[in-house]
Amino acid sequence: MASKLMHNHPSGDPTPSQADIQMTKSIVAISAPLGISVHDHIIVGKNGHSSLKGMRLM
């Protein structure tokens, strides 16, 4: 099973915070033994989006 994570930043800035990066790493580690792979984590802001995979943060 594969999944993608997604959330918005109400501030409008889609830059991932350290908390976003750490949470993503934790979810990836926890989901792997369950057979779930996380392909990306997208953060949506007012003027665009960020992909943690595209930024090589996961």
Secondary structure, DSSP 8 states (H G I E B T S, - for coil): -EEEEEEE-TTS-----HHHHHHHHHHHHHHGGGT-EEEEEEEEETTEEEETTTTT--
